[in-house]
Amino acid sequence: MTMLPDLLRLTAPVRETLDTLPASKALIGVGTDGQPVAIDLDDAAHVRVTTIGGGGSSTILRTLTAQFLHHGAHALVLDMKRISQPWARGLPTVTYRADVADIHDALVGLATELRRRIDVIDRHGSDVGLLRLVVVFENGDATLRRLTRHWETVRRPGDPQESPAISALIEVLFAGIMARMNVLFDGDPSINALGPEGREQFGTVILGRVPTSTWRRFAPAARPAPQHRGHLNRGRVHVVQGSTAHQTQVLTLTDPEALGRATGVC
């Protein structure tokens, strides 16, 4: 066991580690054994980041998204707060949406894109040629609630009861892995919002400064829940993959560093 660093930044050794990762992987941080802790979207298609307010979820999503963009992925960034991922605005490989109506339409369009990709795979027998599409869902719990209310105001007689935007998200969570579509979700969606099928599709869960009840739900094999004490745990999370929880110091990229990584400058 080694001591975790107080802060993990984009130093030359870290950059060398990033450069060795294949396109499907992204570095989350370093574990207590000194080894990299990474995610592989070809193995665990979707990632959920669950923290208390100010727990660093936007930083984690920024760091992961920049790495996938570096390897040629495209991203759909849903940022209702407008301040979580400003570095991604204007990038040619990023579609950025902030208004709830635009987020609704983007998710409905995502379901259409999923079906197009599945049709391509059925006709050609593989996903070769399909670009990875990463859906970055900031402030997810509040956005799901807003999407529900938005649909209640625009739904017409004969339309489905459930928001088609939320239905589309569930569809992507269920089938996205076969079509190179992956969701990075900030929040802890209730069972009523996504249903048990949607919740079960997150192969990696990143927990940072969460209540004990949340810890017990997602990391029951790694008790007791850790005690967090303010700034001493800045960037300190547990990465839950399967039944294992890895204590991890996350890689922190600033907005300029994320932009540079995404565009190949650094």
ChimeraX commands (.cxc) that place a marker at each C-alpha (Angstrom):
marker #1 position 0.00,0.00,0.00 radius 0.5
marker #1 position 1.22,3.50,-0.80 radius 0.5
marker #1 position 0.04,6.94,0.24 radius 0.5
marker #1 position -2.25,8.59,-2.27 radius 0.5
marker #1 position -1.06,11.98,-3.51 radius 0.5
marker #1 position -2.91,15.05,-2.28 radius 0.5
marker #1 position -3.44,16.14,-5.89 radius 0.5
marker #1 position -2.86,14.37,-9.20 radius 0.5
marker #1 position -2.11,16.70,-12.08 radius 0.5
marker #1 position -1.11,16.40,-15.73 radius 0.5
marker #1 position 2.62,15.93,-15.19 radius 0.5
marker #1 position 4.97,14.32,-17.70 radius 0.5
marker #1 position 4.66,10.82,-16.11 radius 0.5
marker #1 position 0.87,11.08,-16.07 radius 0.5
marker #1 position 0.86,12.23,-19.70 radius 0.5
marker #1 position 2.98,9.19,-20.60 radius 0.5
marker #1 position 0.42,6.95,-18.91 radius 0.5
marker #1 position -2.41,8.60,-20.85 radius 0.5
marker #1 position -0.53,8.08,-24.11 radius 0.5
marker #1 position -0.30,4.33,-23.51 radius 0.5
marker #1 position -4.05,3.85,-23.06 radius 0.5
marker #1 position -6.12,2.53,-25.97 radius 0.5
marker #1 position -8.97,4.63,-27.33 radius 0.5
marker #1 position -11.61,2.80,-25.28 radius 0.5
marker #1 position -9.91,3.59,-21.97 radius 0.5
marker #1 position -9.55,6.70,-19.83 radius 0.5
marker #1 position -7.54,7.26,-16.67 radius 0.5
marker #1 position -9.58,8.01,-13.56 radius 0.5
marker #1 position -6.58,8.36,-11.27 radius 0.5
marker #1 position -4.09,6.38,-9.22 radius 0.5
marker #1 position -4.88,3.75,-6.58 radius 0.5
marker #1 position -3.34,2.95,-3.22 radius 0.5
marker #1 position -0.99,0.46,-4.90 radius 0.5
marker #1 position 0.43,3.25,-7.05 radius 0.5
marker #1 position -1.12,1.78,-10.19 radius 0.5
marker #1 position -3.45,3.55,-12.64 radius 0.5
marker #1 position -7.19,3.12,-12.14 radius 0.5
marker #1 position -8.96,3.33,-15.49 radius 0.5
marker #1 position -12.28,2.68,-17.16 radius 0.5
marker #1 position -12.79,0.74,-20.37 radius 0.5
marker #1 position -15.97,1.71,-22.22 radius 0.5
marker #1 position -15.78,-1.45,-24.34 radius 0.5
marker #1 position -16.12,-3.48,-21.13 radius 0.5
marker #1 position -18.26,-1.31,-18.82 radius 0.5
marker #1 position -20.23,0.89,-21.15 radius 0.5
marker #1 position -21.50,3.61,-18.81 radius 0.5
marker #1 position -20.12,5.52,-15.83 radius 0.5
marker #1 position -21.95,7.21,-12.98 radius 0.5
marker #1 position -20.26,9.78,-10.75 radius 0.5
marker #1 position -22.05,10.30,-7.44 radius 0.5
marker #1 position -20.83,12.94,-4.98 radius 0.5
marker #1 position -22.24,15.52,-2.62 radius 0.5
marker #1 position -22.39,19.12,-3.84 radius 0.5
marker #1 position -18.88,20.38,-4.53 radius 0.5
marker #1 position -17.51,16.84,-4.52 radius 0.5
marker #1 position -15.74,17.20,-7.86 radius 0.5
marker #1 position -18.11,15.36,-10.21 radius 0.5
marker #1 position -17.75,17.98,-12.96 radius 0.5
marker #1 position -13.96,17.76,-12.71 radius 0.5
marker #1 position -14.11,13.99,-13.11 radius 0.5
marker #1 position -16.43,14.21,-16.14 radius 0.5
marker #1 position -14.20,16.89,-17.68 radius 0.5
marker #1 position -11.08,14.76,-17.25 radius 0.5
marker #1 position -12.70,11.65,-18.71 radius 0.5
marker #1 position -14.38,13.44,-21.62 radius 0.5
marker #1 position -11.18,15.17,-22.70 radius 0.5
marker #1 position -9.39,11.85,-22.89 radius 0.5
marker #1 position -12.03,10.27,-25.13 radius 0.5
marker #1 position -12.12,13.33,-27.39 radius 0.5
marker #1 position -8.33,13.06,-27.66 radius 0.5
marker #1 position -8.80,9.60,-29.16 radius 0.5
marker #1 position -11.31,10.77,-31.76 radius 0.5
marker #1 position -14.63,10.36,-29.98 radius 0.5
marker #1 position -17.47,12.84,-30.32 radius 0.5
marker #1 position -19.44,14.10,-27.32 radius 0.5
marker #1 position -22.94,15.30,-26.57 radius 0.5
marker #1 position -22.63,17.53,-23.49 radius 0.5
marker #1 position -25.86,18.20,-21.58 radius 0.5
marker #1 position -25.10,21.01,-19.17 radius 0.5
marker #1 position -28.28,22.60,-17.81 radius 0.5
marker #1 position -26.30,24.73,-15.33 radius 0.5
marker #1 position -24.19,26.15,-18.19 radius 0.5
marker #1 position -21.12,26.40,-15.99 radius 0.5
marker #1 position -20.04,22.79,-15.54 radius 0.5
marker #1 position -18.27,22.14,-18.86 radius 0.5
marker #1 position -17.71,25.52,-20.59 radius 0.5
marker #1 position -14.37,24.37,-22.03 radius 0.5
marker #1 position -16.22,22.05,-24.42 radius 0.5
marker #1 position -18.32,24.77,-26.05 radius 0.5
marker #1 position -17.40,25.44,-29.64 radius 0.5
marker #1 position -15.35,22.30,-30.21 radius 0.5
marker #1 position -16.17,20.78,-33.61 radius 0.5
marker #1 position -16.50,17.30,-32.10 radius 0.5
marker #1 position -18.86,18.43,-29.30 radius 0.5
marker #1 position -22.58,19.16,-29.38 radius 0.5
marker #1 position -23.37,21.32,-26.35 radius 0.5
marker #1 position -26.92,21.74,-25.05 radius 0.5
marker #1 position -28.09,23.71,-22.00 radius 0.5
marker #1 position -31.81,24.58,-22.37 radius 0.5
marker #1 position -34.19,21.86,-21.22 radius 0.5
marker #1 position -36.09,21.88,-24.54 radius 0.5
marker #1 position -32.81,21.47,-26.44 radius 0.5
marker #1 position -31.70,18.70,-24.10 radius 0.5
marker #1 position -35.05,16.97,-24.70 radius 0.5
marker #1 position -34.62,17.16,-28.47 radius 0.5
marker #1 position -30.98,16.03,-28.28 radius 0.5
marker #1 position -31.90,12.92,-26.32 radius 0.5
marker #1 position -34.76,12.06,-28.68 radius 0.5
marker #1 position -32.30,12.44,-31.55 radius 0.5
marker #1 position -29.89,10.19,-29.67 radius 0.5
marker #1 position -32.39,7.33,-29.83 radius 0.5
marker #1 position -32.67,7.83,-33.60 radius 0.5
marker #1 position -28.87,7.73,-33.88 radius 0.5
marker #1 position -28.77,4.53,-31.80 radius 0.5
marker #1 position -31.22,2.82,-34.14 radius 0.5
marker #1 position -29.22,4.02,-37.18 radius 0.5
marker #1 position -26.04,2.56,-35.71 radius 0.5
marker #1 position -27.69,-0.76,-34.88 radius 0.5
marker #1 position -28.94,-0.93,-38.47 radius 0.5
marker #1 position -25.39,-0.34,-39.72 radius 0.5
marker #1 position -24.10,-3.12,-37.49 radius 0.5
marker #1 position -26.84,-5.50,-38.64 radius 0.5
marker #1 position -26.01,-4.80,-42.29 radius 0.5
marker #1 position -22.21,-4.97,-41.99 radius 0.5
marker #1 position -21.75,-7.37,-39.12 radius 0.5
marker #1 position -19.56,-5.08,-37.01 radius 0.5
marker #1 position -19.26,-1.58,-35.57 radius 0.5
marker #1 position -16.16,-0.79,-37.63 radius 0.5
marker #1 position -16.33,2.80,-38.85 radius 0.5
marker #1 position -18.68,4.02,-36.13 radius 0.5
marker #1 position -17.21,6.87,-34.09 radius 0.5
marker #1 position -17.55,6.62,-30.34 radius 0.5
marker #1 position -20.21,9.00,-29.00 radius 0.5
marker #1 position -19.93,9.97,-25.33 radius 0.5
marker #1 position -23.01,11.48,-23.69 radius 0.5
marker #1 position -21.94,13.73,-20.80 radius 0.5
marker #1 position -24.95,14.19,-18.52 radius 0.5
marker #1 position -24.22,16.95,-16.01 radius 0.5
marker #1 position -26.42,17.55,-12.95 radius 0.5
marker #1 position -28.34,14.47,-13.96 radius 0.5
marker #1 position -30.92,14.20,-11.19 radius 0.5
marker #1 position -32.18,17.77,-11.58 radius 0.5
marker #1 position -32.11,17.50,-15.38 radius 0.5
marker #1 position -34.24,14.35,-15.32 radius 0.5
marker #1 position -36.79,16.13,-13.14 radius 0.5
marker #1 position -36.81,19.13,-15.48 radius 0.5
marker #1 position -37.25,16.85,-18.49 radius 0.5
marker #1 position -40.26,15.24,-16.83 radius 0.5
marker #1 position -41.85,18.63,-16.13 radius 0.5
marker #1 position -41.05,19.85,-19.65 radius 0.5
marker #1 position -42.83,16.86,-21.18 radius 0.5
marker #1 position -45.86,17.45,-18.96 radius 0.5
marker #1 position -46.18,20.95,-20.44 radius 0.5
marker #1 position -45.74,20.01,-24.13 radius 0.5
marker #1 position -47.36,16.56,-24.24 radius 0.5
marker #1 position -50.41,16.33,-26.47 radius 0.5
marker #1 position -53.36,13.92,-26.30 radius 0.5
marker #1 position -52.23,10.53,-27.53 radius 0.5
marker #1 position -48.56,11.11,-26.69 radius 0.5
marker #1 position -46.86,8.62,-24.36 radius 0.5
marker #1 position -47.03,9.33,-20.64 radius 0.5
marker #1 position -43.28,9.01,-20.13 radius 0.5
marker #1 position -40.95,11.65,-21.52 radius 0.5
marker #1 position -39.50,10.35,-24.81 radius 0.5
marker #1 position -36.22,11.99,-23.82 radius 0.5
marker #1 position -35.98,9.81,-20.71 radius 0.5
marker #1 position -37.11,6.78,-22.70 radius 0.5
marker #1 position -34.30,7.52,-25.17 radius 0.5
marker #1 position -31.73,7.72,-22.37 radius 0.5
marker #1 position -32.86,4.34,-21.01 radius 0.5
marker #1 position -32.63,2.89,-24.52 radius 0.5
marker #1 position -29.05,4.15,-24.90 radius 0.5
marker #1 position -28.10,2.84,-21.47 radius 0.5
marker #1 position -29.44,-0.59,-22.41 radius 0.5
marker #1 position -28.14,-0.92,-25.98 radius 0.5
marker #1 position -25.42,1.70,-26.31 radius 0.5
marker #1 position -22.51,-0.65,-25.68 radius 0.5
marker #1 position -23.16,-2.48,-28.93 radius 0.5
marker #1 position -23.20,0.79,-30.90 radius 0.5
marker #1 position -20.22,2.62,-29.32 radius 0.5
marker #1 position -22.45,5.02,-27.41 radius 0.5
marker #1 position -21.57,5.63,-23.78 radius 0.5
marker #1 position -23.07,7.70,-20.97 radius 0.5
marker #1 position -21.10,9.57,-18.30 radius 0.5
marker #1 position -23.75,10.52,-15.75 radius 0.5
marker #1 position -23.39,12.92,-12.84 radius 0.5
marker #1 position -25.83,12.00,-10.10 radius 0.5
marker #1 position -27.78,9.21,-8.46 radius 0.5
marker #1 position -30.92,8.73,-10.54 radius 0.5
marker #1 position -33.85,7.42,-8.58 radius 0.5
marker #1 position -35.38,4.10,-9.50 radius 0.5
marker #1 position -38.51,5.94,-10.64 radius 0.5
marker #1 position -36.59,8.03,-13.18 radius 0.5
marker #1 position -34.65,5.36,-15.05 radius 0.5
marker #1 position -36.12,2.17,-13.67 radius 0.5
marker #1 position -34.06,-0.79,-12.45 radius 0.5
marker #1 position -32.93,-1.62,-16.01 radius 0.5
marker #1 position -31.43,1.82,-16.47 radius 0.5
marker #1 position -29.69,1.89,-13.09 radius 0.5
marker #1 position -28.09,-1.51,-13.63 radius 0.5
marker #1 position -26.31,-0.46,-16.83 radius 0.5
marker #1 position -23.63,1.63,-15.08 radius 0.5
marker #1 position -20.63,-0.71,-15.03 radius 0.5
marker #1 position -18.45,1.77,-13.14 radius 0.5
marker #1 position -19.61,3.92,-10.25 radius 0.5
marker #1 position -17.35,6.64,-8.85 radius 0.5
marker #1 position -18.26,7.61,-5.28 radius 0.5
marker #1 position -16.88,10.77,-3.73 radius 0.5
marker #1 position -17.97,12.11,-0.33 radius 0.5
marker #1 position -21.37,10.40,-0.38 radius 0.5
marker #1 position -23.74,9.59,2.50 radius 0.5
marker #1 position -23.28,6.24,4.22 radius 0.5
marker #1 position -26.59,5.01,2.76 radius 0.5
marker #1 position -25.33,5.63,-0.79 radius 0.5
marker #1 position -22.03,3.91,-0.03 radius 0.5
marker #1 position -23.84,0.83,1.29 radius 0.5
marker #1 position -25.95,0.57,-1.87 radius 0.5
marker #1 position -23.04,0.68,-4.31 radius 0.5
marker #1 position -20.08,-0.69,-2.35 radius 0.5
marker #1 position -21.55,-3.16,0.18 radius 0.5
marker #1 position -18.41,-5.33,0.06 radius 0.5
marker #1 position -16.13,-2.46,1.07 radius 0.5
marker #1 position -17.35,-1.41,4.50 radius 0.5
marker #1 position -17.16,0.64,6.61 radius 0.5
marker #1 position -17.98,3.74,4.62 radius 0.5
marker #1 position -15.00,6.11,4.57 radius 0.5
marker #1 position -15.04,9.22,6.72 radius 0.5
marker #1 position -14.38,12.39,4.70 radius 0.5
marker #1 position -12.96,15.52,6.22 radius 0.5
marker #1 position -13.13,18.50,3.91 radius 0.5
marker #1 position -10.05,19.54,1.98 radius 0.5
marker #1 position -8.02,16.53,3.15 radius 0.5
marker #1 position -10.03,14.39,0.74 radius 0.5
marker #1 position -9.98,16.71,-2.27 radius 0.5
marker #1 position -10.15,14.49,-5.35 radius 0.5
marker #1 position -10.36,11.33,-3.24 radius 0.5
marker #1 position -12.95,8.83,-4.44 radius 0.5
marker #1 position -13.74,5.15,-4.52 radius 0.5
marker #1 position -14.12,3.55,-7.94 radius 0.5
marker #1 position -16.59,0.67,-7.74 radius 0.5
marker #1 position -16.19,-1.93,-10.48 radius 0.5
marker #1 position -18.06,-5.15,-9.85 radius 0.5
marker #1 position -17.74,-6.00,-6.16 radius 0.5
marker #1 position -14.45,-4.14,-5.74 radius 0.5
marker #1 position -14.00,-0.56,-4.57 radius 0.5
marker #1 position -10.63,1.03,-5.37 radius 0.5
marker #1 position -9.64,4.03,-3.26 radius 0.5
marker #1 position -8.40,6.48,-5.87 radius 0.5
marker #1 position -6.93,9.95,-6.19 radius 0.5
marker #1 position -8.52,11.32,-9.36 radius 0.5
marker #1 position -6.63,13.05,-12.13 radius 0.5
marker #1 position -7.54,16.74,-12.15 radius 0.5
marker #1 position -7.47,18.60,-15.47 radius 0.5
marker #1 position -8.17,22.31,-15.54 radius 0.5
marker #1 position -10.37,23.72,-18.30 radius 0.5
marker #1 position -7.32,24.74,-20.42 radius 0.5
marker #1 position -5.68,21.34,-19.85 radius 0.5
marker #1 position -8.89,19.52,-20.82 radius 0.5
marker #1 position -9.18,21.63,-23.95 radius 0.5
marker #1 position -5.56,20.96,-24.82 radius 0.5
marker #1 position -5.93,17.23,-24.28 radius 0.5
marker #1 position -9.14,17.07,-26.28 radius 0.5
marker #1 position -7.58,18.87,-29.24 radius 0.5
marker #1 position -4.24,17.06,-29.12 radius 0.5
marker #1 position -2.20,20.01,-27.94 radius 0.5
marker #1 position -1.09,18.27,-24.75 radius 0.5
marker link #1:1,2 radius 0.2
marker link #1:2,3 radius 0.2
marker link #1:3,4 radius 0.2
marker link #1:4,5 radius 0.2
marker link #1:5,6 radius 0.2
marker link #1:6,7 radius 0.2
marker link #1:7,8 radius 0.2
marker link #1:8,9 radius 0.2
marker link #1:9,10 radius 0.2
marker link #1:10,11 radius 0.2
marker link #1:11,12 radius 0.2
marker link #1:12,13 radius 0.2
marker link #1:13,14 radius 0.2
marker link #1:14,15 radius 0.2
marker link #1:15,16 radius 0.2
marker link #1:16,17 radius 0.2
marker link #1:17,18 radius 0.2
marker link #1:18,19 radius 0.2
marker link #1:19,20 radius 0.2
marker link #1:20,21 radius 0.2
marker link #1:21,22 radius 0.2
marker link #1:22,23 radius 0.2
marker link #1:23,24 radius 0.2
marker link #1:24,25 radius 0.2
marker link #1:25,26 radius 0.2
marker link #1:26,27 radius 0.2
marker link #1:27,28 radius 0.2
marker link #1:28,29 radius 0.2
marker link #1:29,30 radius 0.2
marker link #1:30,31 radius 0.2
marker link #1:31,32 radius 0.2
marker link #1:32,33 radius 0.2
marker link #1:33,34 radius 0.2
marker link #1:34,35 radius 0.2
marker link #1:35,36 radius 0.2
marker link #1:36,37 radius 0.2
marker link #1:37,38 radius 0.2
marker link #1:38,39 radius 0.2
marker link #1:39,40 radius 0.2
marker link #1:40,41 radius 0.2
marker link #1:41,42 radius 0.2
marker link #1:42,43 radius 0.2
marker link #1:43,44 radius 0.2
marker link #1:44,45 radius 0.2
marker link #1:45,46 radius 0.2
marker link #1:46,47 radius 0.2
marker link #1:47,48 radius 0.2
marker link #1:48,49 radius 0.2
marker link #1:49,50 radius 0.2
marker link #1:50,51 radius 0.2
marker link #1:51,52 radius 0.2
marker link #1:52,53 radius 0.2
marker link #1:53,54 radius 0.2
marker link #1:54,55 radius 0.2
marker link #1:55,56 radius 0.2
marker link #1:56,57 radius 0.2
marker link #1:57,58 radius 0.2
marker link #1:58,59 radius 0.2
marker link #1:59,60 radius 0.2
marker link #1:60,61 radius 0.2
marker link #1:61,62 radius 0.2
marker link #1:62,63 radius 0.2
marker link #1:63,64 radius 0.2
marker link #1:64,65 radius 0.2
marker link #1:65,66 radius 0.2
marker link #1:66,67 radius 0.2
marker link #1:67,68 radius 0.2
marker link #1:68,69 radius 0.2
marker link #1:69,70 radius 0.2
marker link #1:70,71 radius 0.2
marker link #1:71,72 radius 0.2
marker link #1:72,73 radius 0.2
marker link #1:73,74 radius 0.2
marker link #1:74,75 radius 0.2
marker link #1:75,76 radius 0.2
marker link #1:76,77 radius 0.2
marker link #1:77,78 radius 0.2
marker link #1:78,79 radius 0.2
marker link #1:79,80 radius 0.2
marker link #1:80,81 radius 0.2
marker link #1:81,82 radius 0.2
marker link #1:82,83 radius 0.2
marker link #1:83,84 radius 0.2
marker link #1:84,85 radius 0.2
marker link #1:85,86 radius 0.2
marker link #1:86,87 radius 0.2
marker link #1:87,88 radius 0.2
marker link #1:88,89 radius 0.2
marker link #1:89,90 radius 0.2
marker link #1:90,91 radius 0.2
marker link #1:91,92 radius 0.2
marker link #1:92,93 radius 0.2
marker link #1:93,94 radius 0.2
marker link #1:94,95 radius 0.2
marker link #1:95,96 radius 0.2
marker link #1:96,97 radius 0.2
marker link #1:97,98 radius 0.2
marker link #1:98,99 radius 0.2
marker link #1:99,100 radius 0.2
marker link #1:100,101 radius 0.2
marker link #1:101,102 radius 0.2
marker link #1:102,103 radius 0.2
marker link #1:103,104 radius 0.2
marker link #1:104,105 radius 0.2
marker link #1:105,106 radius 0.2
marker link #1:106,107 radius 0.2
marker link #1:107,108 radius 0.2
marker link #1:108,109 radius 0.2
marker link #1:109,110 radius 0.2
marker link #1:110,111 radius 0.2
marker link #1:111,112 radius 0.2
marker link #1:112,113 radius 0.2
marker link #1:113,114 radius 0.2
marker link #1:114,115 radius 0.2
marker link #1:115,116 radius 0.2
marker link #1:116,117 radius 0.2
marker link #1:117,118 radius 0.2
marker link #1:118,119 radius 0.2
marker link #1:119,120 radius 0.2
marker link #1:120,121 radius 0.2
marker link #1:121,122 radius 0.2
marker link #1:122,123 radius 0.2
marker link #1:123,124 radius 0.2
marker link #1:124,125 radius 0.2
marker link #1:125,126 radius 0.2
marker link #1:126,127 radius 0.2
marker link #1:127,128 radius 0.2
marker link #1:128,129 radius 0.2
marker link #1:129,130 radius 0.2
marker link #1:130,131 radius 0.2
marker link #1:131,132 radius 0.2
marker link #1:132,133 radius 0.2
marker link #1:133,134 radius 0.2
marker link #1:134,135 radius 0.2
marker link #1:135,136 radius 0.2
marker link #1:136,137 radius 0.2
marker link #1:137,138 radius 0.2
marker link #1:138,139 radius 0.2
marker link #1:139,140 radius 0.2
marker link #1:140,141 radius 0.2
marker link #1:141,142 radius 0.2
marker link #1:142,143 radius 0.2
marker link #1:143,144 radius 0.2
marker link #1:144,145 radius 0.2
marker link #1:145,146 radius 0.2
marker link #1:146,147 radius 0.2
marker link #1:147,148 radius 0.2
marker link #1:148,149 radius 0.2
marker link #1:149,150 radius 0.2
marker link #1:150,151 radius 0.2
marker link #1:151,152 radius 0.2
marker link #1:152,153 radius 0.2
marker link #1:153,154 radius 0.2
marker link #1:154,155 radius 0.2
marker link #1:155,156 radius 0.2
marker link #1:156,157 radius 0.2
marker link #1:157,158 radius 0.2
marker link #1:158,159 radius 0.2
marker link #1:159,160 radius 0.2
marker link #1:160,161 radius 0.2
marker link #1:161,162 radius 0.2
marker link #1:162,163 radius 0.2
marker link #1:163,164 radius 0.2
marker link #1:164,165 radius 0.2
marker link #1:165,166 radius 0.2
marker link #1:166,167 radius 0.2
marker link #1:167,168 radius 0.2
marker link #1:168,169 radius 0.2
marker link #1:169,170 radius 0.2
marker link #1:170,171 radius 0.2
marker link #1:171,172 radius 0.2
marker link #1:172,173 radius 0.2
marker link #1:173,174 radius 0.2
marker link #1:174,175 radius 0.2
marker link #1:175,176 radius 0.2
marker link #1:176,177 radius 0.2
marker link #1:177,178 radius 0.2
marker link #1:178,179 radius 0.2
marker link #1:179,180 radius 0.2
marker link #1:180,181 radius 0.2
marker link #1:181,182 radius 0.2
marker link #1:182,183 radius 0.2
marker link #1:183,184 radius 0.2
marker link #1:184,185 radius 0.2
marker link #1:185,186 radius 0.2
marker link #1:186,187 radius 0.2
marker link #1:187,188 radius 0.2
marker link #1:188,189 radius 0.2
marker link #1:189,190 radius 0.2
marker link #1:190,191 radius 0.2
marker link #1:191,192 radius 0.2
marker link #1:192,193 radius 0.2
marker link #1:193,194 radius 0.2
marker link #1:194,195 radius 0.2
marker link #1:195,196 radius 0.2
marker link #1:196,197 radius 0.2
marker link #1:197,198 radius 0.2
marker link #1:198,199 radius 0.2
marker link #1:199,200 radius 0.2
marker link #1:200,201 radius 0.2
marker link #1:201,202 radius 0.2
marker link #1:202,203 radius 0.2
marker link #1:203,204 radius 0.2
marker link #1:204,205 radius 0.2
marker link #1:205,206 radius 0.2
marker link #1:206,207 radius 0.2
marker link #1:207,208 radius 0.2
marker link #1:208,209 radius 0.2
marker link #1:209,210 radius 0.2
marker link #1:210,211 radius 0.2
marker link #1:211,212 radius 0.2
marker link #1:212,213 radius 0.2
marker link #1:213,214 radius 0.2
marker link #1:214,215 radius 0.2
marker link #1:215,216 radius 0.2
marker link #1:216,217 radius 0.2
marker link #1:217,218 radius 0.2
marker link #1:218,219 radius 0.2
marker link #1:219,220 radius 0.2
marker link #1:220,221 radius 0.2
marker link #1:221,222 radius 0.2
marker link #1:222,223 radius 0.2
marker link #1:223,224 radius 0.2
marker link #1:224,225 radius 0.2
marker link #1:225,226 radius 0.2
marker link #1:226,227 radius 0.2
marker link #1:227,228 radius 0.2
marker link #1:228,229 radius 0.2
marker link #1:229,230 radius 0.2
marker link #1:230,231 radius 0.2
marker link #1:231,232 radius 0.2
marker link #1:232,233 radius 0.2
marker link #1:233,234 radius 0.2
marker link #1:234,235 radius 0.2
marker link #1:235,236 radius 0.2
marker link #1:236,237 radius 0.2
marker link #1:237,238 radius 0.2
marker link #1:238,239 radius 0.2
marker link #1:239,240 radius 0.2
marker link #1:240,241 radius 0.2
marker link #1:241,242 radius 0.2
marker link #1:242,243 radius 0.2
marker link #1:243,244 radius 0.2
marker link #1:244,245 radius 0.2
marker link #1:245,246 radius 0.2
marker link #1:246,247 radius 0.2
marker link #1:247,248 radius 0.2
marker link #1:248,249 radius 0.2
marker link #1:249,250 radius 0.2
marker link #1:250,251 radius 0.2
marker link #1:251,252 radius 0.2
marker link #1:252,253 radius 0.2
marker link #1:253,254 radius 0.2
marker link #1:254,255 radius 0.2
marker link #1:255,256 radius 0.2
marker link #1:256,257 radius 0.2
marker link #1:257,258 radius 0.2
marker link #1:258,259 radius 0.2
marker link #1:259,260 radius 0.2
marker link #1:260,261 radius 0.2
marker link #1:261,262 radius 0.2
marker link #1:262,263 radius 0.2
marker link #1:263,264 radius 0.2
marker link #1:264,265 radius 0.2
marker link #1:265,266 radius 0.2
view
